[in-house]
Amino acid sequence: MKTTVEISDSLLREARKRASREGVTLRTLIERGLHRVLNDSKTGAPFQLRRASFKGKGLQAEFRESSWEEIRDAIYRDRGA
């Protein structure tokens, strides 16, 4: 199948040099690159957020009934905020 793709002149020059060094056509080089990108996206494991909780019993007693604003203010107290 034929298609037209616009790429930068510098990228095309580099691709042609690489194809020449490897003794392949530009088409072959482009197809290899596309295959690699498509295969990498298939085999990549989905992102999984690591468990980052801490052992403990929740908020300290003095903050159990506090709003987020009060907790935030306590965090930044004496830190110039």
Protein Blocks (a to p, Z undefined) as FASTA:
>chain_A
ZZdddddfklmmmmmmmmmmnopafklmmmmmmmmmmmmmmmpccdddddfbdcdehjaf
klmmpcfklmmmmmmgonlZZ
